[in-house]
Amino acid sequence: MKGYAKPLLLIFLVLLIDQASKIWIKTNMFLGQEYKIFGDWFIIHFTENNGMAFGLEFGGEFGKLALSLFRIVAVAGIAYALHYLIKQKYHRGLILNVALVFAGAMGNIIDSTFYGILFGYETLFHGRVVDMLYLPLIRGTYPDWFPFWGGTEFLFFRPVFNIADTAISVGVISILIFQKNYFKEEVTDEIGLNNEIVEE
């Protein structure tokens, strides 16, 4: 179990916070209800979606089933990758960020797989993902000269999301930002091995 403790603890904590927040929202708020936490900048807004992260949709009943099954396959792949990274003793930061992605994907899978049955509105694999975090930080109007959207209003950040989406985003962005640090040791090892082969 050496090397697994911290990733498993992180996964457990993300899932606990994600599911506790979603179940609280489902049982204490009605769809569309919202609470303003920090003025108009940070709002708890109860919404649900049938699709992907940040409220994106994916084509009808068949699309919903296909997406749920794809999520399960993808999470199995991430779980294997996480196991491999731990066994091969990759950079701890990389392992923890992959654990974040895994936990976030698992959090949304629980919604889409079981919430329909748990809350009595759909069948297995047809549940809706609960979203509640709304951060409309910047509101304004595009200047008239702006291509395509000139004169129209804009809002940043428009999507409503959840803790699971946040975990996925933090994990992926961190891997992209710190990839040179995460893979530096592996690249160095490969260069050293190639030099030894050339010298022989």
C-alpha positions as CSV (number, residue, x, y, z in Angstrom):
1,M,0.0,0.0,0.0
2,K,3.0,2.3,0.1
3,G,2.5,5.2,-2.2
4,Y,-1.3,4.7,-2.4
5,A,-2.3,6.4,0.9
6,K,-2.2,10.0,-0.1
7,P,-3.8,9.5,-3.5
8,L,-6.6,7.4,-2.0
9,L,-7.1,10.0,0.8
10,L,-7.4,12.8,-1.8
11,I,-9.9,10.8,-3.8
12,F,-11.9,10.1,-0.7
13,L,-12.0,13.7,0.4
14,V,-13.0,15.0,-3.1
15,L,-15.7,12.4,-3.4
16,L,-17.0,13.2,0.1
17,I,-17.2,16.9,-0.4
18,D,-18.6,16.5,-3.9
19,Q,-21.3,14.1,-3.0
20,A,-22.2,15.8,0.3
21,S,-22.6,19.2,-1.5
22,K,-24.8,17.6,-4.3
23,I,-27.0,15.7,-1.9
24,W,-27.5,18.8,0.3
25,I,-28.4,20.8,-2.8
26,K,-30.8,18.1,-4.0
27,T,-32.6,17.8,-0.7
28,N,-32.6,21.5,0.4
29,M,-33.1,23.5,-2.7
30,F,-35.5,23.5,-5.7
31,L,-34.2,23.6,-9.3
32,G,-33.2,27.2,-10.2
33,Q,-33.0,28.4,-6.6
34,E,-29.9,30.3,-5.7
35,Y,-28.1,31.9,-2.7
36,K,-25.7,34.8,-3.2
37,I,-22.5,34.2,-1.2
38,F,-20.4,37.1,-2.2
39,G,-22.7,39.6,-3.9
40,D,-23.1,38.9,-7.6
41,W,-19.7,37.3,-7.9
42,F,-20.2,33.9,-6.1
43,I,-23.6,32.3,-6.2
44,I,-24.9,28.9,-5.2
45,H,-27.3,28.1,-8.1
46,F,-29.0,24.7,-8.3
47,T,-29.1,23.3,-11.8
48,E,-28.7,19.9,-13.4
49,N,-27.4,18.8,-16.7
50,N,-27.6,15.7,-18.8
51,G,-24.2,16.0,-20.4
52,M,-20.6,16.7,-19.7
53,A,-18.7,19.1,-17.4
54,F,-19.9,22.7,-17.1
55,G,-23.3,21.9,-18.4
56,L,-22.4,20.9,-21.9
57,E,-24.9,18.5,-23.5
58,F,-24.5,15.4,-25.6
59,G,-27.4,14.3,-27.8
60,G,-30.6,12.8,-26.4
61,E,-31.4,9.6,-24.6
62,F,-28.9,7.5,-26.5
63,G,-26.3,10.1,-26.1
64,K,-26.9,10.2,-22.4
65,L,-26.5,6.5,-22.1
66,A,-23.4,6.5,-24.3
67,L,-21.8,9.3,-22.3
68,S,-22.5,7.5,-19.0
69,L,-20.9,4.3,-20.3
70,F,-18.0,6.2,-21.8
71,R,-17.4,7.9,-18.4
72,I,-17.2,4.5,-16.7
73,V,-14.7,3.2,-19.3
74,A,-12.6,6.4,-19.1
75,V,-12.5,6.2,-15.2
76,A,-11.4,2.6,-15.5
77,G,-8.6,3.8,-17.8
78,I,-7.6,6.6,-15.4
79,A,-7.6,4.2,-12.4
80,Y,-5.2,1.9,-14.3
81,A,-3.0,4.9,-15.2
82,L,-3.0,6.0,-11.6
83,H,-2.0,2.5,-10.4
84,Y,0.8,2.4,-13.0
85,L,2.2,5.8,-12.0
86,I,2.3,4.8,-8.4
87,K,3.9,1.5,-9.1
88,Q,6.5,3.1,-11.3
89,K,7.1,5.9,-8.7
90,Y,6.4,8.8,-10.9
91,H,6.5,12.4,-9.5
92,R,4.2,12.8,-6.5
93,G,2.6,15.9,-8.0
94,L,1.6,14.1,-11.2
95,I,0.1,11.2,-9.2
96,L,-1.9,13.5,-7.0
97,N,-3.2,15.5,-10.0
98,V,-4.2,12.3,-11.8
99,A,-6.0,11.3,-8.5
100,L,-7.9,14.6,-8.7
101,V,-9.0,13.9,-12.3
102,F,-10.1,10.4,-11.2
103,A,-12.0,11.7,-8.2
104,G,-13.8,14.3,-10.3
105,A,-14.7,11.9,-13.0
106,M,-16.0,9.4,-10.3
107,G,-18.1,12.2,-8.7
108,N,-20.0,12.9,-11.9
109,I,-20.3,9.2,-12.7
110,I,-22.1,8.6,-9.4
111,D,-24.6,11.3,-10.4
112,S,-25.3,10.1,-13.9
113,T,-25.4,6.4,-13.0
114,F,-27.3,6.4,-9.7
115,Y,-29.1,9.7,-9.1
116,G,-32.0,8.9,-11.4
117,I,-32.8,5.8,-9.3
118,L,-31.8,7.3,-5.9
119,F,-34.1,10.4,-6.4
120,G,-36.8,8.5,-8.3
121,Y,-36.9,10.4,-11.6
122,E,-35.0,8.1,-14.1
123,T,-33.5,4.7,-14.7
124,L,-29.9,3.5,-14.2
125,F,-27.3,5.4,-16.2
126,H,-29.8,8.2,-16.9
127,G,-29.3,10.4,-13.9
128,R,-28.5,14.1,-14.1
129,V,-25.3,15.7,-12.8
130,V,-25.9,18.3,-10.1
131,D,-24.2,21.7,-10.5
132,M,-24.3,24.6,-8.1
133,L,-21.1,26.8,-8.3
134,Y,-21.8,30.0,-10.3
135,L,-19.1,32.6,-10.7
136,P,-20.3,35.5,-12.9
137,L,-17.2,37.5,-12.2
138,I,-17.2,39.9,-15.2
139,R,-20.2,41.4,-17.0
140,G,-20.0,43.8,-19.9
141,T,-20.6,44.4,-23.6
142,Y,-18.4,43.6,-26.5
143,P,-17.3,46.8,-28.4
144,D,-19.1,47.4,-31.7
145,W,-15.9,46.7,-33.7
146,F,-15.5,43.2,-32.1
147,P,-15.9,40.4,-34.7
148,F,-19.2,38.4,-34.6
149,W,-20.2,39.5,-31.1
150,G,-19.9,43.3,-31.4
151,G,-22.5,45.1,-29.3
152,T,-23.7,42.0,-27.5
153,E,-23.4,41.3,-23.8
154,F,-20.8,38.9,-22.4
155,L,-20.5,37.2,-19.0
156,F,-17.4,35.5,-17.5
157,F,-17.7,32.9,-16.1
158,R,-21.0,31.7,-17.4
159,P,-21.1,27.9,-16.8
160,V,-22.4,26.5,-13.5
161,F,-20.2,23.7,-12.2
162,N,-19.5,21.5,-9.2
163,I,-16.7,20.2,-7.0
164,A,-16.0,17.2,-9.3
165,D,-15.6,19.6,-12.3
166,T,-13.3,21.7,-10.3
167,A,-11.1,18.7,-9.3
168,I,-10.9,17.6,-13.0
169,S,-10.0,21.1,-14.1
170,V,-7.4,21.7,-11.4
171,G,-5.8,18.3,-12.1
172,V,-5.6,18.8,-15.9
173,I,-4.4,22.4,-15.7
174,S,-1.7,21.5,-13.1
175,I,-0.4,18.6,-15.2
176,L,-0.1,21.0,-18.2
177,I,1.6,23.7,-16.2
178,F,4.1,21.5,-14.4
179,Q,4.6,18.8,-17.0
180,K,8.3,19.6,-17.4
181,N,8.9,19.0,-13.7
182,Y,6.7,15.9,-13.6
183,F,8.5,14.2,-16.5
184,K,12.0,15.7,-16.1
185,E,13.3,12.7,-14.2
186,E,12.0,10.2,-16.7
187,V,13.5,12.1,-19.7
188,T,16.9,12.4,-17.8
189,D,16.9,8.7,-17.2
190,E,16.3,7.9,-20.8
191,I,19.1,10.2,-21.9
192,G,21.5,8.6,-19.5
193,L,20.5,5.1,-20.7
194,N,21.0,6.1,-24.3
195,N,24.5,7.5,-23.5
196,E,25.5,4.3,-21.8
197,I,24.4,2.3,-24.9
198,V,26.4,4.6,-27.2
199,E,29.5,4.3,-25.1
200,E,29.3,0.6,-25.1
